[in-house]
């Protein structure tokens, strides 16, 4: 069933929350977050030491090594210290050890050991903190942490006493094996039975990024590389520290289809970047040398948040120990960065308008030339760009608001508009993809697999968004999406209509503008823009909600009847349109019954909007409107004034052709009296023949691209 008509034409044809100020920035000015500061889970691995031969290990700054001190041979033997001189320090006074124990010593060959600021190393013993006097902190880098069942000041402890020795370093090594730990084993007497040496080389490895990905255009331009999120992998260590290790950047098979990673080939130019990770590439080896090295990558998202995908994707940098055998290389460290794909964000009427879209039929007999002229003049007053879609691009389908919704995406380094293409697929179906999508304009669409599941409620006149609101202390700084649906109790009944699940799932998945579902299935077209709109206001919440109101219209008409104007008629001067006087309308029981039902449906939505948007009656203005029945639905009796074009303080309102009293339409006068005190300018535009007669109005036949919010979505808590 056709909900809105189109112009007759023989040839017409029937598509992680957030960076903080003060963070380091890259050369493009992006804020970069080191991932070690964002990862909560401790990284620890077990190293088994031996009294037979020294143990050599590579560790990463900020990670922990848990020494297995119980699984070594403790037979007495001459201690081997290697060929290099060692400097080690032991406590000056050591109490007699218990039978069968061990002690710890720290050594550094690169400099004389020095103590911490307070001359002590602090050790955490379970939940108790114990200080070992005269302990040594080598170069301010080597940190020794121990867990004991009971605290003690001794530097010797019995084996199997619940001791856990944890070693970590807070800075990379200067040379290979430049930090050492010796574990000495004792028998019942004071003599040393054996010693085990651990040689440590510490490297640094971390990822920095702004954590936000943009889902970029379906078409590719080289310029898109500049829109991607920069990720920097930093490594640091002495020469030769990575010779026996491999560093891989990895993505899971689940996340791979949702992103692409490009690596800087060397000269930093856009053409030098090569595709290294994605659907067919799950791992990429990063070449590392000694010293400090920064490897740059660019990352783009390929999918918006949606059902089954919260918008989170991750990349891991994993350090592997090269195996000499024909087997998998064991990992020794992995650092993971989690990105959030930027959500698609709608813009409310209260944001500054930038561009107006309208369709033209000047080349056809049923021309909307005067309408386009009026919209052009309004756009000029609001200082907006006007884009006119010619007949060849819309094929008689004038409902450009129903075809698409213009929003945007944002990351710390980039923001650009994105068109959401509805699944209605009429004459304008190719316009968003072929004419709106471009180097600086993104595109997204959602369509049911079965086209028969698309209803009139999938058109985007049935999609709106409120200005920012606060509800019972909960802030919605980007407003809330509004969509029309069937009455909850009738949602599964035959004939009831609802927005397609794929479209609703997409809107809900963006999270930053939690949707509110209203009841719009009582209307023939079934769109929320037939009974509500928002206009800016200088006070209170910064806006007013406008609701169509049969009750307000009856009140106004009765007032004029009492004043003696019952003979004044609607539609004066319109050809092929029957005049109806105030007296005739007020005595028509069918009209009264239809509008009583319409008012009850609007009142239902009024209650939902007050509850979900935190509104009071002072935030709502009732706009006079009457409805007429069409089959079992309702549609506007005269041009629907809430279905307006809002361009800042300039309003393009459908001319209602109401009763003229004292030389002025009484409906226009009433609306002007409601909106003029808010500093708004009302221009009533004749859309009767070109739009109202086809069951739509000005808002349905125009579209607006607006300035993004100044508020950044990653600063909110959904």
Secondary structure as a PSIPRED ss2 file (coil, helix, strand):
# PSIPRED VFORMAT (PSIPRED V4.0)

   1 X C   1.000  0.000  0.000
   2 X C   1.000  0.000  0.000
   3 X C   1.000  0.000  0.000
   4 X C   1.000  0.000  0.000
   5 X C   1.000  0.000  0.000
   6 X C   1.000  0.000  0.000
   7 X C   1.000  0.000  0.000
   8 X C   1.000  0.000  0.000
   9 X C   1.000  0.000  0.000
  10 X C   1.000  0.000  0.000
  11 X C   1.000  0.000  0.000
  12 X C   1.000  0.000  0.000
  13 X C   1.000  0.000  0.000
  14 X C   1.000  0.000  0.000
  15 X C   1.000  0.000  0.000
  16 X C   1.000  0.000  0.000
  17 X C   1.000  0.000  0.000
  18 X C   1.000  0.000  0.000
  19 X C   1.000  0.000  0.000
  20 X C   1.000  0.000  0.000
  21 X C   1.000  0.000  0.000
  22 X C   1.000  0.000  0.000
  23 X C   1.000  0.000  0.000
  24 X C   1.000  0.000  0.000
  25 X E   0.000  0.000  1.000
  26 X C   1.000  0.000  0.000
  27 X C   1.000  0.000  0.000
  28 X C   1.000  0.000  0.000
  29 X C   1.000  0.000  0.000
  30 X C   1.000  0.000  0.000
  31 X E   0.000  0.000  1.000
  32 X C   1.000  0.000  0.000
  33 X E   0.000  0.000  1.000
  34 X E   0.000  0.000  1.000
  35 X H   0.000  1.000  0.000
  36 X H   0.000  1.000  0.000
  37 X H   0.000  1.000  0.000
  38 X C   1.000  0.000  0.000
  39 X C   1.000  0.000  0.000
  40 X C   1.000  0.000  0.000
  41 X C   1.000  0.000  0.000
  42 X C   1.000  0.000  0.000
  43 X C   1.000  0.000  0.000
  44 X E   0.000  0.000  1.000
  45 X E   0.000  0.000  1.000
  46 X E   0.000  0.000  1.000
  47 X E   0.000  0.000  1.000
  48 X E   0.000  0.000  1.000
  49 X C   1.000  0.000  0.000
  50 X C   1.000  0.000  0.000
  51 X C   1.000  0.000  0.000
  52 X C   1.000  0.000  0.000
  53 X C   1.000  0.000  0.000
  54 X C   1.000  0.000  0.000
  55 X E   0.000  0.000  1.000
  56 X E   0.000  0.000  1.000
  57 X E   0.000  0.000  1.000
  58 X E   0.000  0.000  1.000
  59 X E   0.000  0.000  1.000
  60 X E   0.000  0.000  1.000
  61 X C   1.000  0.000  0.000
  62 X C   1.000  0.000  0.000
  63 X C   1.000  0.000  0.000
  64 X E   0.000  0.000  1.000
  65 X E   0.000  0.000  1.000
  66 X E   0.000  0.000  1.000
  67 X E   0.000  0.000  1.000
  68 X E   0.000  0.000  1.000
  69 X C   1.000  0.000  0.000
  70 X C   1.000  0.000  0.000
  71 X C   1.000  0.000  0.000
  72 X C   1.000  0.000  0.000
  73 X C   1.000  0.000  0.000
  74 X C   1.000  0.000  0.000
  75 X C   1.000  0.000  0.000
  76 X C   1.000  0.000  0.000
  77 X C   1.000  0.000  0.000
  78 X C   1.000  0.000  0.000
  79 X C   1.000  0.000  0.000
  80 X C   1.000  0.000  0.000
  81 X C   1.000  0.000  0.000
  82 X C   1.000  0.000  0.000
  83 X C   1.000  0.000  0.000
  84 X C   1.000  0.000  0.000
  85 X C   1.000  0.000  0.000
  86 X C   1.000  0.000  0.000
  87 X C   1.000  0.000  0.000
  88 X E   0.000  0.000  1.000
  89 X E   0.000  0.000  1.000
  90 X C   1.000  0.000  0.000
  91 X C   1.000  0.000  0.000
  92 X C   1.000  0.000  0.000
  93 X C   1.000  0.000  0.000
  94 X C   1.000  0.000  0.000
  95 X C   1.000  0.000  0.000
  96 X C   1.000  0.000  0.000
  97 X C   1.000  0.000  0.000
  98 X C   1.000  0.000  0.000
  99 X C   1.000  0.000  0.000
 100 X C   1.000  0.000  0.000
 101 X E   0.000  0.000  1.000
 102 X E   0.000  0.000  1.000
 103 X E   0.000  0.000  1.000
 104 X E   0.000  0.000  1.000
 105 X E   0.000  0.000  1.000
 106 X E   0.000  0.000  1.000
 107 X E   0.000  0.000  1.000
 108 X E   0.000  0.000  1.000
 109 X C   1.000  0.000  0.000
 110 X C   1.000  0.000  0.000
 111 X C   1.000  0.000  0.000
 112 X C   1.000  0.000  0.000
 113 X C   1.000  0.000  0.000
 114 X E   0.000  0.000  1.000
 115 X C   1.000  0.000  0.000
 116 X C   1.000  0.000  0.000
 117 X C   1.000  0.000  0.000
 118 X C   1.000  0.000  0.000
 119 X C   1.000  0.000  0.000
 120 X E   0.000  0.000  1.000
 121 X E   0.000  0.000  1.000
 122 X E   0.000  0.000  1.000
 123 X E   0.000  0.000  1.000
 124 X E   0.000  0.000  1.000
 125 X E   0.000  0.000  1.000
 126 X C   1.000  0.000  0.000
 127 X C   1.000  0.000  0.000
 128 X E   0.000  0.000  1.000
 129 X E   0.000  0.000  1.000
 130 X E   0.000  0.000  1.000
 131 X E   0.000  0.000  1.000
 132 X E   0.000  0.000  1.000
 133 X E   0.000  0.000  1.000
 134 X C   1.000  0.000  0.000
 135 X C   1.000  0.000  0.000
 136 X C   1.000  0.000  0.000
 137 X E   0.000  0.000  1.000
 138 X H   0.000  1.000  0.000
 139 X H   0.000  1.000  0.000
 140 X H   0.000  1.000  0.000
 141 X C   1.000  0.000  0.000
 142 X E   0.000  0.000  1.000
 143 X E   0.000  0.000  1.000
 144 X E   0.000  0.000  1.000
 145 X E   0.000  0.000  1.000
 146 X E   0.000  0.000  1.000
 147 X E   0.000  0.000  1.000
 148 X C   1.000  0.000  0.000
 149 X C   1.000  0.000  0.000
 150 X C   1.000  0.000  0.000
 151 X C   1.000  0.000  0.000
 152 X C   1.000  0.000  0.000
 153 X C   1.000  0.000  0.000
 154 X C   1.000  0.000  0.000
 155 X C   1.000  0.000  0.000
 156 X E   0.000  0.000  1.000
 157 X E   0.000  0.000  1.000
 158 X E   0.000  0.000  1.000
 159 X C   1.000  0.000  0.000
 160 X C   1.000  0.000  0.000
 161 X C   1.000  0.000  0.000
 162 X C   1.000  0.000  0.000
 163 X C   1.000  0.000  0.000
 164 X E   0.000  0.000  1.000
 165 X E   0.000  0.000  1.000
 166 X E   0.000  0.000  1.000
 167 X E   0.000  0.000  1.000
 168 X E   0.000  0.000  1.000
 169 X E   0.000  0.000  1.000
 170 X C   1.000  0.000  0.000
 171 X C   1.000  0.000  0.000
 172 X C   1.000  0.000  0.000
 173 X C   1.000  0.000  0.000
 174 X C   1.000  0.000  0.000
 175 X C   1.000  0.000  0.000
 176 X C   1.000  0.000  0.000
 177 X C   1.000  0.000  0.000
 178 X C   1.000  0.000  0.000
 179 X E   0.000  0.000  1.000
 180 X E   0.000  0.000  1.000
 181 X E   0.000  0.000  1.000
 182 X E   0.000  0.000  1.000
 183 X E   0.000  0.000  1.000
 184 X E   0.000  0.000  1.000
 185 X E   0.000  0.000  1.000
 186 X E   0.000  0.000  1.000
 187 X C   1.000  0.000  0.000
 188 X C   1.000  0.000  0.000
 189 X C   1.000  0.000  0.000
 190 X C   1.000  0.000  0.000
 191 X C   1.000  0.000  0.000
 192 X E   0.000  0.000  1.000
 193 X E   0.000  0.000  1.000
 194 X E   0.000  0.000  1.000
 195 X E   0.000  0.000  1.000
 196 X E   0.000  0.000  1.000
 197 X E   0.000  0.000  1.000
 198 X E   0.000  0.000  1.000
 199 X E   0.000  0.000  1.000
 200 X E   0.000  0.000  1.000
 201 X E   0.000  0.000  1.000
 202 X E   0.000  0.000  1.000
 203 X E   0.000  0.000  1.000
 204 X E   0.000  0.000  1.000
 205 X E   0.000  0.000  1.000
 206 X E   0.000  0.000  1.000
 207 X E   0.000  0.000  1.000
 208 X E   0.000  0.000  1.000
 209 X E   0.000  0.000  1.000
 210 X C   1.000  0.000  0.000
 211 X C   1.000  0.000  0.000
 212 X E   0.000  0.000  1.000
 213 X E   0.000  0.000  1.000
 214 X C   1.000  0.000  0.000
 215 X E   0.000  0.000  1.000
 216 X C   1.000  0.000  0.000
 217 X C   1.000  0.000  0.000
 218 X C   1.000  0.000  0.000
 219 X C   1.000  0.000  0.000
 220 X C   1.000  0.000  0.000
 221 X C   1.000  0.000  0.000
 222 X C   1.000  0.000  0.000
 223 X C   1.000  0.000  0.000
 224 X H   0.000  1.000  0.000
 225 X H   0.000  1.000  0.000
 226 X H   0.000  1.000  0.000
 227 X H   0.000  1.000  0.000
 228 X C   1.000  0.000  0.000
 229 X E   0.000  0.000  1.000
 230 X E   0.000  0.000  1.000
 231 X E   0.000  0.000  1.000
 232 X E   0.000  0.000  1.000
 233 X E   0.000  0.000  1.000
 234 X E   0.000  0.000  1.000
 235 X E   0.000  0.000  1.000
 236 X E   0.000  0.000  1.000
 237 X E   0.000  0.000  1.000
 238 X C   1.000  0.000  0.000
 239 X C   1.000  0.000  0.000
 240 X C   1.000  0.000  0.000
 241 X C   1.000  0.000  0.000
 242 X C   1.000  0.000  0.000
 243 X C   1.000  0.000  0.000
 244 X C   1.000  0.000  0.000
 245 X E   0.000  0.000  1.000
 246 X E   0.000  0.000  1.000
 247 X E   0.000  0.000  1.000
 248 X E   0.000  0.000  1.000
 249 X E   0.000  0.000  1.000
 250 X E   0.000  0.000  1.000
 251 X C   1.000  0.000  0.000
 252 X C   1.000  0.000  0.000
 253 X C   1.000  0.000  0.000
 254 X C   1.000  0.000  0.000
 255 X C   1.000  0.000  0.000
 256 X H   0.000  1.000  0.000
 257 X H   0.000  1.000  0.000
 258 X H   0.000  1.000  0.000
 259 X E   0.000  0.000  1.000
 260 X E   0.000  0.000  1.000
 261 X E   0.000  0.000  1.000
 262 X E   0.000  0.000  1.000
 263 X E   0.000  0.000  1.000
 264 X E   0.000  0.000  1.000
 265 X C   1.000  0.000  0.000
 266 X C   1.000  0.000  0.000
 267 X C   1.000  0.000  0.000
 268 X C   1.000  0.000  0.000
 269 X C   1.000  0.000  0.000
 270 X H   0.000  1.000  0.000
 271 X H   0.000  1.000  0.000
 272 X H   0.000  1.000  0.000
 273 X E   0.000  0.000  1.000
 274 X E   0.000  0.000  1.000
 275 X E   0.000  0.000  1.000
 276 X E   0.000  0.000  1.000
 277 X E   0.000  0.000  1.000
 278 X E   0.000  0.000  1.000
 279 X C   1.000  0.000  0.000
 280 X C   1.000  0.000  0.000
 281 X E   0.000  0.000  1.000
 282 X C   1.000  0.000  0.000
 283 X E   0.000  0.000  1.000
 284 X E   0.000  0.000  1.000
 285 X E   0.000  0.000  1.000
 286 X E   0.000  0.000  1.000
 287 X C   1.000  0.000  0.000
 288 X C   1.000  0.000  0.000
 289 X C   1.000  0.000  0.000
 290 X C   1.000  0.000  0.000
 291 X E   0.000  0.000  1.000
 292 X E   0.000  0.000  1.000
 293 X E   0.000  0.000  1.000
 294 X E   0.000  0.000  1.000
 295 X E   0.000  0.000  1.000
 296 X E   0.000  0.000  1.000
 297 X E   0.000  0.000  1.000
 298 X E   0.000  0.000  1.000
 299 X E   0.000  0.000  1.000
 300 X E   0.000  0.000  1.000
 301 X E   0.000  0.000  1.000
 302 X C   1.000  0.000  0.000
 303 X C   1.000  0.000  0.000
 304 X C   1.000  0.000  0.000
 305 X C   1.000  0.000  0.000
 306 X E   0.000  0.000  1.000
 307 X C   1.000  0.000  0.000
 308 X C   1.000  0.000  0.000
 309 X E   0.000  0.000  1.000
 310 X C   1.000  0.000  0.000
 311 X C   1.000  0.000  0.000
 312 X E   0.000  0.000  1.000
 313 X E   0.000  0.000  1.000
 314 X E   0.000  0.000  1.000
 315 X E   0.000  0.000  1.000
 316 X E   0.000  0.000  1.000
 317 X E   0.000  0.000  1.000
 318 X E   0.000  0.000  1.000
 319 X E   0.000  0.000  1.000
 320 X E   0.000  0.000  1.000
 321 X E   0.000  0.000  1.000
 322 X C   1.000  0.000  0.000
 323 X C   1.000  0.000  0.000
 324 X C   1.000  0.000  0.000
 325 X C   1.000  0.000  0.000
 326 X C   1.000  0.000  0.000
 327 X C   1.000  0.000  0.000
 328 X C   1.000  0.000  0.000
 329 X C   1.000  0.000  0.000
 330 X E   0.000  0.000  1.000
 331 X E   0.000  0.000  1.000
 332 X E   0.000  0.000  1.000
 333 X E   0.000  0.000  1.000
 334 X E   0.000  0.000  1.000
 335 X E   0.000  0.000  1.000
 336 X E   0.000  0.000  1.000
 337 X E   0.000  0.000  1.000
 338 X E   0.000  0.000  1.000
 339 X E   0.000  0.000  1.000
 340 X E   0.000  0.000  1.000
 341 X E   0.000  0.000  1.000
 342 X C   1.000  0.000  0.000
 343 X C   1.000  0.000  0.000
 344 X C   1.000  0.000  0.000
 345 X E   0.000  0.000  1.000
 346 X C   1.000  0.000  0.000
 347 X C   1.000  0.000  0.000
 348 X C   1.000  0.000  0.000
 349 X C   1.000  0.000  0.000
 350 X C   1.000  0.000  0.000
 351 X C   1.000  0.000  0.000
 352 X C   1.000  0.000  0.000
 353 X E   0.000  0.000  1.000
 354 X E   0.000  0.000  1.000
 355 X E   0.000  0.000  1.000
 356 X E   0.000  0.000  1.000
 357 X E   0.000  0.000  1.000
 358 X E   0.000  0.000  1.000
 359 X E   0.000  0.000  1.000
 360 X C   1.000  0.000  0.000
 361 X C   1.000  0.000  0.000
 362 X C   1.000  0.000  0.000
 363 X C   1.000  0.000  0.000
 364 X C   1.000  0.000  0.000
 365 X C   1.000  0.000  0.000
 366 X C   1.000  0.000  0.000
 367 X C   1.000  0.000  0.000
 368 X C   1.000  0.000  0.000
 369 X H   0.000  1.000  0.000
 370 X H   0.000  1.000  0.000
 371 X H   0.000  1.000  0.000
 372 X H   0.000  1.000  0.000
 373 X H   0.000  1.000  0.000
 374 X H   0.000  1.000  0.000
 375 X H   0.000  1.000  0.000
 376 X H   0.000  1.000  0.000
 377 X H   0.000  1.000  0.000
 378 X H   0.000  1.000  0.000
 379 X H   0.000  1.000  0.000
 380 X H   0.000  1.000  0.000
 381 X H   0.000  1.000  0.000
 382 X C   1.000  0.000  0.000
 383 X C   1.000  0.000  0.000
 384 X C   1.000  0.000  0.000
 385 X E   0.000  0.000  1.000
 386 X E   0.000  0.000  1.000
 387 X E   0.000  0.000  1.000
 388 X E   0.000  0.000  1.000
 389 X E   0.000  0.000  1.000
 390 X C   1.000  0.000  0.000
 391 X H   0.000  1.000  0.000
 392 X H   0.000  1.000  0.000
 393 X H   0.000  1.000  0.000
 394 X H   0.000  1.000  0.000
 395 X C   1.000  0.000  0.000
 396 X C   1.000  0.000  0.000
 397 X C   1.000  0.000  0.000
 398 X C   1.000  0.000  0.000
 399 X C   1.000  0.000  0.000
 400 X H   0.000  1.000  0.000
 401 X H   0.000  1.000  0.000
 402 X H   0.000  1.000  0.000
 403 X H   0.000  1.000  0.000
 404 X E   0.000  0.000  1.000
 405 X E   0.000  0.000  1.000
 406 X E   0.000  0.000  1.000
 407 X E   0.000  0.000  1.000
 408 X E   0.000  0.000  1.000
 409 X E   0.000  0.000  1.000
 410 X E   0.000  0.000  1.000
 411 X E   0.000  0.000  1.000
 412 X C   1.000  0.000  0.000
 413 X C   1.000  0.000  0.000
 414 X E   0.000  0.000  1.000
 415 X E   0.000  0.000  1.000
 416 X E   0.000  0.000  1.000
 417 X E   0.000  0.000  1.000
 418 X E   0.000  0.000  1.000
 419 X E   0.000  0.000  1.000
 420 X E   0.000  0.000  1.000
 421 X E   0.000  0.000  1.000
 422 X C   1.000  0.000  0.000
 423 X C   1.000  0.000  0.000
 424 X C   1.000  0.000  0.000
 425 X C   1.000  0.000  0.000
 426 X C   1.000  0.000  0.000
 427 X C   1.000  0.000  0.000
 428 X C   1.000  0.000  0.000
 429 X C   1.000  0.000  0.000
 430 X C   1.000  0.000  0.000
 431 X H   0.000  1.000  0.000
 432 X H   0.000  1.000  0.000
 433 X H   0.000  1.000  0.000
 434 X H   0.000  1.000  0.000
 435 X H   0.000  1.000  0.000
 436 X H   0.000  1.000  0.000
 437 X C   1.000  0.000  0.000
 438 X E   0.000  0.000  1.000
 439 X C   1.000  0.000  0.000
 440 X C   1.000  0.000  0.000
 441 X E   0.000  0.000  1.000
 442 X E   0.000  0.000  1.000
 443 X E   0.000  0.000  1.000
 444 X E   0.000  0.000  1.000
 445 X E   0.000  0.000  1.000
 446 X C   1.000  0.000  0.000
 447 X C   1.000  0.000  0.000
 448 X C   1.000  0.000  0.000
 449 X C   1.000  0.000  0.000
 450 X C   1.000  0.000  0.000
 451 X H   0.000  1.000  0.000
 452 X H   0.000  1.000  0.000
 453 X H   0.000  1.000  0.000
 454 X C   1.000  0.000  0.000
 455 X C   1.000  0.000  0.000
 456 X H   0.000  1.000  0.000
 457 X H   0.000  1.000  0.000
 458 X H   0.000  1.000  0.000
 459 X C   1.000  0.000  0.000
 460 X H   0.000  1.000  0.000
 461 X H   0.000  1.000  0.000
 462 X H   0.000  1.000  0.000
 463 X E   0.000  0.000  1.000
 464 X E   0.000  0.000  1.000
 465 X E   0.000  0.000  1.000
 466 X C   1.000  0.000  0.000
 467 X C   1.000  0.000  0.000
 468 X C   1.000  0.000  0.000
 469 X E   0.000  0.000  1.000
 470 X E   0.000  0.000  1.000
 471 X E   0.000  0.000  1.000
 472 X C   1.000  0.000  0.000
 473 X C   1.000  0.000  0.000
 474 X E   0.000  0.000  1.000
 475 X E   0.000  0.000  1.000
 476 X E   0.000  0.000  1.000
 477 X C   1.000  0.000  0.000
 478 X C   1.000  0.000  0.000
 479 X C   1.000  0.000  0.000
 480 X C   1.000  0.000  0.000
 481 X E   0.000  0.000  1.000
 482 X E   0.000  0.000  1.000
 483 X E   0.000  0.000  1.000
 484 X E   0.000  0.000  1.000
 485 X E   0.000  0.000  1.000
 486 X C   1.000  0.000  0.000
 487 X C   1.000  0.000  0.000
 488 X H   0.000  1.000  0.000
 489 X H   0.000  1.000  0.000
 490 X H   0.000  1.000  0.000
 491 X C   1.000  0.000  0.000
 492 X C   1.000  0.000  0.000
 493 X C   1.000  0.000  0.000
 494 X C   1.000  0.000  0.000
 495 X C   1.000  0.000  0.000
 496 X C   1.000  0.000  0.000
 497 X C   1.000  0.000  0.000
 498 X C   1.000  0.000  0.000
 499 X C   1.000  0.000  0.000
 500 X C   1.000  0.000  0.000
 501 X H   0.000  1.000  0.000
 502 X H   0.000  1.000  0.000
 503 X H   0.000  1.000  0.000
 504 X H   0.000  1.000  0.000
 505 X H   0.000  1.000  0.000
 506 X H   0.000  1.000  0.000
 507 X H   0.000  1.000  0.000
 508 X H   0.000  1.000  0.000
 509 X H   0.000  1.000  0.000
 510 X C   1.000  0.000  0.000
 511 X C   1.000  0.000  0.000
 512 X C   1.000  0.000  0.000
 513 X C   1.000  0.000  0.000
 514 X C   1.000  0.000  0.000
 515 X C   1.000  0.000  0.000
 516 X E   0.000  0.000  1.000
 517 X E   0.000  0.000  1.000
 518 X E   0.000  0.000  1.000
 519 X E   0.000  0.000  1.000
 520 X C   1.000  0.000  0.000
 521 X C   1.000  0.000  0.000
 522 X C   1.000  0.000  0.000
 523 X E   0.000  0.000  1.000
 524 X C   1.000  0.000  0.000
 525 X C   1.000  0.000  0.000
 526 X C   1.000  0.000  0.000
 527 X C   1.000  0.000  0.000
 528 X H   0.000  1.000  0.000
 529 X H   0.000  1.000  0.000
 530 X H   0.000  1.000  0.000
 531 X C   1.000  0.000  0.000
 532 X E   0.000  0.000  1.000
 533 X E   0.000  0.000  1.000
 534 X E   0.000  0.000  1.000
 535 X E   0.000  0.000  1.000
 536 X E   0.000  0.000  1.000
 537 X C   1.000  0.000  0.000
 538 X C   1.000  0.000  0.000
 539 X C   1.000  0.000  0.000
 540 X C   1.000  0.000  0.000
 541 X C   1.000  0.000  0.000
 542 X C   1.000  0.000  0.000
 543 X E   0.000  0.000  1.000
 544 X E   0.000  0.000  1.000
 545 X E   0.000  0.000  1.000
 546 X E   0.000  0.000  1.000
 547 X E   0.000  0.000  1.000
 548 X E   0.000  0.000  1.000
 549 X E   0.000  0.000  1.000
 550 X H   0.000  1.000  0.000
 551 X H   0.000  1.000  0.000
 552 X H   0.000  1.000  0.000
 553 X H   0.000  1.000  0.000
 554 X H   0.000  1.000  0.000
 555 X H   0.000  1.000  0.000
 556 X H   0.000  1.000  0.000
 557 X H   0.000  1.000  0.000
 558 X H   0.000  1.000  0.000
 559 X H   0.000  1.000  0.000
 560 X H   0.000  1.000  0.000
 561 X H   0.000  1.000  0.000
 562 X H   0.000  1.000  0.000
 563 X C   1.000  0.000  0.000
 564 X C   1.000  0.000  0.000
 565 X C   1.000  0.000  0.000
 566 X C   1.000  0.000  0.000
 567 X C   1.000  0.000  0.000
 568 X C   1.000  0.000  0.000
 569 X E   0.000  0.000  1.000
 570 X E   0.000  0.000  1.000
 571 X C   1.000  0.000  0.000
 572 X C   1.000  0.000  0.000
 573 X C   1.000  0.000  0.000
 574 X C   1.000  0.000  0.000
 575 X C   1.000  0.000  0.000
 576 X C   1.000  0.000  0.000
 577 X C   1.000  0.000  0.000
 578 X C   1.000  0.000  0.000
 579 X C   1.000  0.000  0.000
 580 X E   0.000  0.000  1.000
 581 X E   0.000  0.000  1.000
 582 X H   0.000  1.000  0.000
 583 X H   0.000  1.000  0.000
 584 X H   0.000  1.000  0.000
 585 X H   0.000  1.000  0.000
 586 X H   0.000  1.000  0.000
 587 X H   0.000  1.000  0.000
 588 X C   1.000  0.000  0.000
 589 X H   0.000  1.000  0.000
 590 X H   0.000  1.000  0.000
 591 X H   0.000  1.000  0.000
 592 X H   0.000  1.000  0.000
 593 X H   0.000  1.000  0.000
 594 X H   0.000  1.000  0.000
 595 X H   0.000  1.000  0.000
 596 X H   0.000  1.000  0.000
 597 X H   0.000  1.000  0.000
 598 X H   0.000  1.000  0.000
 599 X H   0.000  1.000  0.000
 600 X H   0.000  1.000  0.000
 601 X H   0.000  1.000  0.000
 602 X H   0.000  1.000  0.000
 603 X H   0.000  1.000  0.000
 604 X H   0.000  1.000  0.000
 605 X H   0.000  1.000  0.000
 606 X H   0.000  1.000  0.000
 607 X H   0.000  1.000  0.000
 608 X H   0.000  1.000  0.000
 609 X H   0.000  1.000  0.000
 610 X H   0.000  1.000  0.000
 611 X H   0.000  1.000  0.000
 612 X H   0.000  1.000  0.000
 613 X H   0.000  1.000  0.000
 614 X C   1.000  0.000  0.000
 615 X C   1.000  0.000  0.000
 616 X C   1.000  0.000  0.000
 617 X H   0.000  1.000  0.000
 618 X H   0.000  1.000  0.000
 619 X H   0.000  1.000  0.000
 620 X E   0.000  0.000  1.000
 621 X E   0.000  0.000  1.000
 622 X E   0.000  0.000  1.000
 623 X E   0.000  0.000  1.000
 624 X E   0.000  0.000  1.000
 625 X C   1.000  0.000  0.000
 626 X C   1.000  0.000  0.000
 627 X E   0.000  0.000  1.000
 628 X E   0.000  0.000  1.000
 629 X E   0.000  0.000  1.000
 630 X E   0.000  0.000  1.000
 631 X C   1.000  0.000  0.000
 632 X C   1.000  0.000  0.000
 633 X E   0.000  0.000  1.000
 634 X E   0.000  0.000  1.000
 635 X E   0.000  0.000  1.000
 636 X E   0.000  0.000  1.000
 637 X C   1.000  0.000  0.000
 638 X C   1.000  0.000  0.000
 639 X C   1.000  0.000  0.000
 640 X C   1.000  0.000  0.000
 641 X C   1.000  0.000  0.000
 642 X C   1.000  0.000  0.000
 643 X C   1.000  0.000  0.000
 644 X C   1.000  0.000  0.000
 645 X E   0.000  0.000  1.000
 646 X E   0.000  0.000  1.000
 647 X E   0.000  0.000  1.000
 648 X C   1.000  0.000  0.000
 649 X C   1.000  0.000  0.000
 650 X E   0.000  0.000  1.000
 651 X E   0.000  0.000  1.000
 652 X E   0.000  0.000  1.000
 653 X E   0.000  0.000  1.000
 654 X E   0.000  0.000  1.000
 655 X C   1.000  0.000  0.000
 656 X C   1.000  0.000  0.000
 657 X C   1.000  0.000  0.000
 658 X C   1.000  0.000  0.000
 659 X C   1.000  0.000  0.000
 660 X E   0.000  0.000  1.000
 661 X E   0.000  0.000  1.000
 662 X C   1.000  0.000  0.000
 663 X C   1.000  0.000  0.000
 664 X E   0.000  0.000  1.000
 665 X E   0.000  0.000  1.000
 666 X H   0.000  1.000  0.000
 667 X H   0.000  1.000  0.000
 668 X H   0.000  1.000  0.000
 669 X H   0.000  1.000  0.000
 670 X H   0.000  1.000  0.000
 671 X H   0.000  1.000  0.000
 672 X H   0.000  1.000  0.000
 673 X H   0.000  1.000  0.000
 674 X H   0.000  1.000  0.000
 675 X H   0.000  1.000  0.000
 676 X H   0.000  1.000  0.000
 677 X H   0.000  1.000  0.000
 678 X H   0.000  1.000  0.000
 679 X C   1.000  0.000  0.000
 680 X C   1.000  0.000  0.000
 681 X E   0.000  0.000  1.000
 682 X E   0.000  0.000  1.000
 683 X E   0.000  0.000  1.000
 684 X E   0.000  0.000  1.000
 685 X E   0.000  0.000  1.000
 686 X C   1.000  0.000  0.000
 687 X C   1.000  0.000  0.000
 688 X C   1.000  0.000  0.000
 689 X C   1.000  0.000  0.000
 690 X C   1.000  0.000  0.000
 691 X C   1.000  0.000  0.000
 692 X H   0.000  1.000  0.000
 693 X H   0.000  1.000  0.000
 694 X H   0.000  1.000  0.000
 695 X C   1.000  0.000  0.000
 696 X C   1.000  0.000  0.000
 697 X C   1.000  0.000  0.000
 698 X C   1.000  0.000  0.000
 699 X C   1.000  0.000  0.000
 700 X C   1.000  0.000  0.000
 701 X C   1.000  0.000  0.000
 702 X E   0.000  0.000  1.000
 703 X E   0.000  0.000  1.000
 704 X E   0.000  0.000  1.000
 705 X E   0.000  0.000  1.000
 706 X E   0.000  0.000  1.000
 707 X C   1.000  0.000  0.000
 708 X C   1.000  0.000  0.000
 709 X C   1.000  0.000  0.000
 710 X C   1.000  0.000  0.000
 711 X C   1.000  0.000  0.000
 712 X C   1.000  0.000  0.000
 713 X H   0.000  1.000  0.000
 714 X H   0.000  1.000  0.000
 715 X H   0.000  1.000  0.000
 716 X C   1.000  0.000  0.000
 717 X C   1.000  0.000  0.000
 718 X C   1.000  0.000  0.000
